[in-house]
Amino acid sequence: MAENTDQDFLEYVVKALVDNPNDVKVDRKVDEMGVLLTLRVNPENMGQVIGRSGNTAKALRTLLRVVGMKHNARVTLKIEEPEGGRRSPPEKKAMDDLGDLNL
């Protein structure tokens, strides 16, 4: 694959979407499964990257799949949730759900 074409493409698109383009970081790892791109953005911009119902994230993944197919590679996108994000850890949510049961 042309070196970092997918990484440069993702960085360009995400920087155009967010309010804080200087905080966009994309890491690229290649292994036997393909290319893994890890995206980090400012916590205030997570909603812009994910989009309503995850539609923006789905579109980004689709575009990266097309870029990867052009270069015979499988490209996967991982969006890292920032520290102090709004989602609670899965084990805490599971415990909260169990606490709601009336047995």
Helices and strands as residue ranges (DSSP letters): H 5-17, G 21-23, E 25-31, E 34-40, G 43-45, H 46-50, G 52-54, H 55-70, E 75-79, H 90-99
